[in-house]
């Protein structure tokens, strides 16, 4: 089978799964996710300013990881766009977050909707299907424990796998209301413990990018104003 056909097959498979909305998580995985939600209350908060900064950071890192994986330039630029806009779906959900003492389960359901909301917003505005799908699947985990579709392994588009790694790292090295930012070294350590969430090939490329500083220390991703490819996409 040619490489092109394989890629198309994976994409088709991903699309099919996108519409199934199956709930097949094992109890252990469900418990793990619940714990994650409790530890990720920042996902419920949408601040335009914070989101712009986080988006730029994810965008730049995703572009670099895509280049490291030797993906075509157009794909790298699409990823830069997807990285910048990956959480745009939270803007539409923001209303739901204003209620007092929301139940954890309601919060979880709201959080789980933001990739689909983001997909719908970007589709409405005519963004490339590849960008829309990378945003839709940016919370899928390689072991199938993510959302919205519990996609696993190669059924997850590679762009979404790149966003997943970059998003987690950028979140860990940022200050949150309930904790200070982790150092890049600690963030890398935490992510290594959770490696089953990530595509190994992508994770290794991400590690190579992070170790590119001259003194061998880990570098923080750049928060550059120059988000590659964004203006071409608008
Ligand atoms: Fe997200």
Boltz pocket constraint, residues with backbone or C-beta under 6 A from the ligand:
constraints:
  - pocket:
      binder: B
      contacts: [[A, 86], [A, 87], [A, 114], [A, 138], [A, 139]]
      max_distance: 6.0
